[in-house]
């Protein structure tokens, strides 16, 4: 793993994995990671209802 490519340290000193790292790993760990490329834990946007007139 390379700092700046696979991870970085946030303002609180925690290691944060990047999207690139997650993609290399190849699966979602379901921990609601900040850079999850699979969107796990992200709020889902509902589609706007069709306007029929």
SEFIZA-3560 file (N, C-alpha, C; in Angstrom, 3 decimals):
REM SEFIZA-3560
<numar><xx>0.847</xx><yy>-1.180</yy><zz>0.000</zz><atom>N</atom></numar>
<numar><xx>0.000</xx><yy>0.000</yy><zz>0.000</zz><atom>CA</atom></numar>
<numar><xx>0.890</xx><yy>1.239</yy><zz>0.000</zz><atom>C</atom></numar>
<numar><xx>0.424</xx><yy>2.249</yy><zz>-0.745</zz><atom>N</atom></numar>
<numar><xx>1.181</xx><yy>3.488</yy><zz>-0.838</zz><atom>CA</atom></numar>
<numar><xx>0.338</xx><yy>4.654</yy><zz>-0.342</zz><atom>C</atom></numar>
<numar><xx>0.927</xx><yy>5.423</yy><zz>0.564</zz><atom>N</atom></numar>
<numar><xx>0.231</xx><yy>6.602</yy><zz>1.075</zz><atom>CA</atom></numar>
<numar><xx>0.021</xx><yy>7.583</yy><zz>-0.077</zz><atom>C</atom></numar>
<numar><xx>-1.167</xx><yy>8.172</yy><zz>-0.118</zz><atom>N</atom></numar>
<numar><xx>-1.510</xx><yy>9.109</yy><zz>-1.177</zz><atom>CA</atom></numar>
<numar><xx>-2.164</xx><yy>8.443</yy><zz>-2.374</zz><atom>C</atom></numar>
<numar><xx>-1.988</xx><yy>7.143</yy><zz>-2.498</zz><atom>N</atom></numar>
<numar><xx>-2.619</xx><yy>6.396</yy><zz>-3.592</zz><atom>CA</atom></numar>
<numar><xx>-3.688</xx><yy>5.468</yy><zz>-3.035</zz><atom>C</atom></numar>
<numar><xx>-3.304</xx><yy>4.663</yy><zz>-2.067</zz><atom>N</atom></numar>
<numar><xx>-4.222</xx><yy>3.696</yy><zz>-1.468</zz><atom>CA</atom></numar>
<numar><xx>-4.896</xx><yy>4.215</yy><zz>-0.199</zz><atom>C</atom></numar>
<numar><xx>-4.281</xx><yy>5.165</yy><zz>0.466</zz><atom>N</atom></numar>
<numar><xx>-4.841</xx><yy>5.699</yy><zz>1.712</zz><atom>CA</atom></numar>
<numar><xx>-4.227</xx><yy>7.063</yy><zz>2.003</zz><atom>C</atom></numar>
<numar><xx>-4.857</xx><yy>7.747</yy><zz>2.947</zz><atom>N</atom></numar>
<numar><xx>-4.319</xx><yy>8.998</yy><zz>3.476</zz><atom>CA</atom></numar>
<numar><xx>-4.751</xx><yy>9.096</yy><zz>4.922</zz><atom>C</atom></numar>
<numar><xx>-4.178</xx><yy>10.011</yy><zz>5.649</zz><atom>N</atom></numar>
<numar><xx>-4.567</xx><yy>10.250</yy><zz>7.034</zz><atom>CA</atom></numar>
<numar><xx>-5.406</xx><yy>11.515</yy><zz>7.088</zz><atom>C</atom></numar>
<numar><xx>-6.580</xx><yy>11.414</yy><zz>7.737</zz><atom>N</atom></numar>
<numar><xx>-7.448</xx><yy>12.579</yy><zz>7.826</zz><atom>CA</atom></numar>
<numar><xx>-6.990</xx><yy>13.507</yy><zz>8.952</zz><atom>C</atom></numar>
<numar><xx>-7.731</xx><yy>14.577</yy><zz>9.171</zz><atom>N</atom></numar>
<numar><xx>-7.373</xx><yy>15.591</yy><zz>10.168</zz><atom>CA</atom></numar>
<numar><xx>-7.354</xx><yy>15.052</yy><zz>11.592</zz><atom>C</atom></numar>
<numar><xx>-8.005</xx><yy>13.915</yy><zz>11.824</zz><atom>N</atom></numar>
<numar><xx>-8.022</xx><yy>13.300</yy><zz>13.153</zz><atom>CA</atom></numar>
<numar><xx>-6.964</xx><yy>12.205</yy><zz>13.297</zz><atom>C</atom></numar>
<numar><xx>-6.180</xx><yy>12.000</yy><zz>12.259</zz><atom>N</atom></numar>
<numar><xx>-5.123</xx><yy>11.004</yy><zz>12.307</zz><atom>CA</atom></numar>
<numar><xx>-5.539</xx><yy>9.603</yy><zz>11.909</zz><atom>C</atom></numar>
<numar><xx>-6.783</xx><yy>9.446</yy><zz>11.444</zz><atom>N</atom></numar>
<numar><xx>-7.263</xx><yy>8.130</yy><zz>11.031</zz><atom>CA</atom></numar>
<numar><xx>-6.838</xx><yy>7.832</yy><zz>9.598</zz><atom>C</atom></numar>
<numar><xx>-6.511</xx><yy>6.570</yy><zz>9.330</zz><atom>N</atom></numar>
<numar><xx>-6.192</xx><yy>6.145</yy><zz>7.976</zz><atom>CA</atom></numar>
<numar><xx>-7.495</xx><yy>5.974</yy><zz>7.212</zz><atom>C</atom></numar>
<numar><xx>-7.570</xx><yy>6.574</yy><zz>6.029</zz><atom>N</atom></numar>
<numar><xx>-8.761</xx><yy>6.508</yy><zz>5.183</zz><atom>CA</atom></numar>
<numar><xx>-8.363</xx><yy>5.879</yy><zz>3.858</zz><atom>C</atom></numar>
<numar><xx>-9.013</xx><yy>4.783</yy><zz>3.503</zz><atom>N</atom></numar>
<numar><xx>-8.727</xx><yy>4.122</yy><zz>2.235</zz><atom>CA</atom></numar>
<numar><xx>-9.362</xx><yy>4.893</yy><zz>1.084</zz><atom>C</atom></numar>
<numar><xx>-8.660</xx><yy>4.950</yy><zz>-0.037</zz><atom>N</atom></numar>
<numar><xx>-9.168</xx><yy>5.645</yy><zz>-1.216</zz><atom>CA</atom></numar>
<numar><xx>-10.023</xx><yy>4.706</yy><zz>-2.061</zz><atom>C</atom></numar>
<numar><xx>-10.721</xx><yy>5.285</yy><zz>-3.023</zz><atom>N</atom></numar>
<numar><xx>-11.515</xx><yy>4.486</yy><zz>-3.946</zz><atom>CA</atom></numar>
<numar><xx>-10.608</xx><yy>3.516</yy><zz>-4.702</zz><atom>C</atom></numar>
<numar><xx>-9.415</xx><yy>3.970</yy><zz>-5.076</zz><atom>N</atom></numar>
<numar><xx>-8.463</xx><yy>3.112</yy><zz>-5.789</zz><atom>CA</atom></numar>
<numar><xx>-8.136</xx><yy>1.864</yy><zz>-4.970</zz><atom>C</atom></numar>
<numar><xx>-7.918</xx><yy>2.033</yy><zz>-3.672</zz><atom>N</atom></numar>
<numar><xx>-7.623</xx><yy>0.871</yy><zz>-2.824</zz><atom>CA</atom></numar>
<numar><xx>-8.800</xx><yy>-0.097</yy><zz>-2.801</zz><atom>C</atom></numar>
<numar><xx>-9.999</xx><yy>0.445</yy><zz>-2.614</zz><atom>N</atom></numar>
<numar><xx>-11.183</xx><yy>-0.419</yy><zz>-2.558</zz><atom>CA</atom></numar>
<numar><xx>-11.332</xx><yy>-1.209</yy><zz>-3.857</zz><atom>C</atom></numar>
<numar><xx>-11.111</xx><yy>-0.555</yy><zz>-4.986</zz><atom>N</atom></numar>
<numar><xx>-11.229</xx><yy>-1.248</yy><zz>-6.268</zz><atom>CA</atom></numar>
<numar><xx>-10.169</xx><yy>-2.331</yy><zz>-6.414</zz><atom>C</atom></numar>
<numar><xx>-8.951</xx><yy>-2.082</yy><zz>-5.935</zz><atom>N</atom></numar>
<numar><xx>-7.901</xx><yy>-3.107</yy><zz>-5.967</zz><atom>CA</atom></numar>
<numar><xx>-8.289</xx><yy>-4.296</yy><zz>-5.103</zz><atom>C</atom></numar>
<numar><xx>-8.897</xx><yy>-3.999</yy><zz>-3.930</zz><atom>N</atom></numar>
<numar><xx>-9.304</xx><yy>-5.073</yy><zz>-3.023</zz><atom>CA</atom></numar>
<numar><xx>-10.392</xx><yy>-5.916</yy><zz>-3.669</zz><atom>C</atom></numar>
<numar><xx>-11.317</xx><yy>-5.251</yy><zz>-4.353</zz><atom>N</atom></numar>
<numar><xx>-12.279</xx><yy>-5.979</yy><zz>-5.171</zz><atom>CA</atom></numar>
<numar><xx>-13.624</xx><yy>-6.317</yy><zz>-4.559</zz><atom>C</atom></numar>
<numar><xx>-13.882</xx><yy>-5.900</yy><zz>-3.335</zz><atom>N</atom></numar>
<numar><xx>-15.191</xx><yy>-6.186</yy><zz>-2.741</zz><atom>CA</atom></numar>
<numar><xx>-15.532</xx><yy>-5.133</yy><zz>-1.690</zz><atom>C</atom></numar>
<numar><xx>-16.792</xx><yy>-5.050</yy><zz>-1.361</zz><atom>N</atom></numar>
<numar><xx>-17.271</xx><yy>-4.096</yy><zz>-0.355</zz><atom>CA</atom></numar>
<numar><xx>-17.245</xx><yy>-4.757</yy><zz>1.023</zz><atom>C</atom></numar>
<numar><xx>-16.686</xx><yy>-4.047</yy><zz>1.997</zz><atom>N</atom></numar>
<numar><xx>-16.605</xx><yy>-4.587</yy><zz>3.362</zz><atom>CA</atom></numar>
<numar><xx>-17.836</xx><yy>-4.225</yy><zz>4.197</zz><atom>C</atom></numar>
<numar><xx>-18.717</xx><yy>-3.391</yy><zz>3.628</zz><atom>N</atom></numar>
<numar><xx>-19.973</xx><yy>-2.984</yy><zz>4.273</zz><atom>CA</atom></numar>
<numar><xx>-19.754</xx><yy>-2.220</yy><zz>5.585</zz><atom>C</atom></numar>
<numar><xx>-18.679</xx><yy>-1.402</yy><zz>5.619</zz><atom>N</atom></numar>
<numar><xx>-18.392</xx><yy>-0.560</yy><zz>6.787</zz><atom>CA</atom></numar>
<numar><xx>-18.693</xx><yy>0.912</yy><zz>6.534</zz><atom>C</atom></numar>
<numar><xx>-19.396</xx><yy>1.210</yy><zz>5.432</zz><atom>N</atom></numar>
<numar><xx>-19.758</xx><yy>2.583</yy><zz>5.070</zz><atom>CA</atom></numar>
<numar><xx>-18.526</xx><yy>3.469</yy><zz>4.903</zz><atom>C</atom></numar>
<numar><xx>-17.562</xx><yy>2.966</yy><zz>4.172</zz><atom>N</atom></numar>
<numar><xx>-16.321</xx><yy>3.708</yy><zz>3.936</zz><atom>CA</atom></numar>
<numar><xx>-16.602</xx><yy>5.002</yy><zz>3.164</zz><atom>C</atom></numar>
<numar><xx>-15.845</xx><yy>6.020</yy><zz>3.476</zz><atom>N</atom></numar>
<numar><xx>-16.011</xx><yy>7.334</yy><zz>2.854</zz><atom>CA</atom></numar>
<numar><xx>-15.897</xx><yy>7.269</yy><zz>1.334</zz><atom>C</atom></numar>
<numar><xx>-14.975</xx><yy>6.463</yy><zz>0.815</zz><atom>N</atom></numar>
<numar><xx>-14.721</xx><yy>6.414</yy><zz>-0.624</zz><atom>CA</atom></numar>
<numar><xx>-15.168</xx><yy>5.101</yy><zz>-1.263</zz><atom>C</atom></numar>
<numar><xx>-16.209</xx><yy>4.503</yy><zz>-0.730</zz><atom>N</atom></numar>
<numar><xx>-16.693</xx><yy>3.226</yy><zz>-1.251</zz><atom>CA</atom></numar>
<numar><xx>-17.183</xx><yy>3.377</yy><zz>-2.694</zz><atom>C</atom></numar>
<numar><xx>-16.556</xx><yy>2.663</yy><zz>-3.642</zz><atom>N</atom></numar>
<numar><xx>-16.991</xx><yy>2.773</yy><zz>-5.027</zz><atom>CA</atom></numar>
<numar><xx>-18.314</xx><yy>2.064</yy><zz>-5.308</zz><atom>C</atom></numar>
<numar><xx>-18.780</xx><yy>1.252</yy><zz>-4.363</zz><atom>N</atom></numar>
<numar><xx>-20.038</xx><yy>0.543</yy><zz>-4.522</zz><atom>CA</atom></numar>
<numar><xx>-21.209</xx><yy>1.284</yy><zz>-3.882</zz><atom>C</atom></numar>
<numar><xx>-20.936</xx><yy>2.385</yy><zz>-3.197</zz><atom>N</atom></numar>
<numar><xx>-21.996</xx><yy>3.213</yy><zz>-2.642</zz><atom>CA</atom></numar>
<numar><xx>-22.655</xx><yy>2.665</yy><zz>-1.388</zz><atom>C</atom></numar>
<numar><xx>-22.040</xx><yy>1.689</yy><zz>-0.738</zz><atom>N</atom></numar>
<numar><xx>-22.651</xx><yy>1.133</yy><zz>0.460</zz><atom>CA</atom></numar>
<numar><xx>-22.746</xx><yy>2.210</yy><zz>1.539</zz><atom>C</atom></numar>
<numar><xx>-23.921</xx><yy>2.352</yy><zz>2.130</zz><atom>N</atom></numar>
<numar><xx>-24.116</xx><yy>3.306</yy><zz>3.212</zz><atom>CA</atom></numar>
<numar><xx>-24.474</xx><yy>4.700</yy><zz>2.751</zz><atom>C</atom></numar>
<numar><xx>-24.462</xx><yy>4.924</yy><zz>1.449</zz><atom>N</atom></numar>
<numar><xx>-24.827</xx><yy>6.240</yy><zz>0.920</zz><atom>CA</atom></numar>
<numar><xx>-26.343</xx><yy>6.324</yy><zz>0.848</zz><atom>C</atom></numar>
<numar><xx>-26.870</xx><yy>7.502</yy><zz>1.109</zz><atom>N</atom></numar>
<numar><xx>-28.309</xx><yy>7.701</yy><zz>1.036</zz><atom>CA</atom></numar>
<numar><xx>-28.750</xx><yy>7.564</yy><zz>-0.410</zz><atom>C</atom></numar>
<numar><xx>-29.781</xx><yy>6.770</yy><zz>-0.617</zz><atom>N</atom></numar>
<numar><xx>-30.272</xx><yy>6.554</yy><zz>-1.967</zz><atom>CA</atom></numar>
<numar><xx>-31.199</xx><yy>7.701</yy><zz>-2.357</zz><atom>C</atom></numar>
<numar><xx>-31.025</xx><yy>8.176</yy><zz>-3.586</zz><atom>N</atom></numar>
<numar><xx>-31.857</xx><yy>9.256</yy><zz>-4.100</zz><atom>CA</atom></numar>
<numar><xx>-33.061</xx><yy>8.633</yy><zz>-4.775</zz><atom>C</atom></numar>
<numar><xx>-34.243</xx><yy>9.059</yy><zz>-4.347</zz><atom>N</atom></numar>
<numar><xx>-35.465</xx><yy>8.530</yy><zz>-4.945</zz><atom>CA</atom></numar>
<numar><xx>-35.714</xx><yy>9.235</yy><zz>-6.273</zz><atom>C</atom></numar>
<numar><xx>-36.225</xx><yy>8.480</yy><zz>-7.229</zz><atom>N</atom></numar>
<numar><xx>-36.563</xx><yy>9.062</yy><zz>-8.516</zz><atom>CA</atom></numar>
<numar><xx>-37.750</xx><yy>10.002</yy><zz>-8.344</zz><atom>C</atom></numar>
<numar><xx>-37.754</xx><yy>11.067</yy><zz>-9.118</zz><atom>N</atom></numar>
<numar><xx>-38.879</xx><yy>12.017</yy><zz>-9.081</zz><atom>CA</atom></numar>
<numar><xx>-40.102</xx><yy>11.311</yy><zz>-9.665</zz><atom>C</atom></numar>
<numar><xx>-41.251</xx><yy>11.488</yy><zz>-9.024</zz><atom>N</atom></numar>
<numar><xx>-42.465</xx><yy>10.846</yy><zz>-9.536</zz><atom>CA</atom></numar>
<numar><xx>-42.828</xx><yy>11.442</yy><zz>-10.905</zz><atom>C</atom></numar>
<numar><xx>-43.382</xx><yy>10.595</yy><zz>-11.769</zz><atom>N</atom></numar>
<numar><xx>-43.806</xx><yy>11.066</yy><zz>-13.095</zz><atom>CA</atom></numar>
<numar><xx>-44.957</xx><yy>12.039</yy><zz>-12.938</zz><atom>C</atom></numar>
<numar><xx>-44.866</xx><yy>13.117</yy><zz>-13.673</zz><atom>N</atom></numar>
<numar><xx>-45.950</xx><yy>14.117</yy><zz>-13.634</zz><atom>CA</atom></numar>
<numar><xx>-46.897</xx><yy>13.827</yy><zz>-14.788</zz><atom>C</atom></numar>
<numar><xx>-48.089</xx><yy>13.352</yy><zz>-14.467</zz><atom>N</atom></numar>
<numar><xx>-49.089</xx><yy>13.036</yy><zz>-15.493</zz><atom>CA</atom></numar>
<numar><xx>-50.168</xx><yy>14.108</yy><zz>-15.402</zz><atom>C</atom></numar>
<numar><xx>-50.442</xx><yy>14.703</yy><zz>-16.573</zz><atom>N</atom></numar>
<numar><xx>-51.459</xx><yy>15.759</yy><zz>-16.595</zz><atom>CA</atom></numar>
<numar><xx>-52.509</xx><yy>15.457</yy><zz>-17.599</zz><atom>C</atom></numar>
//
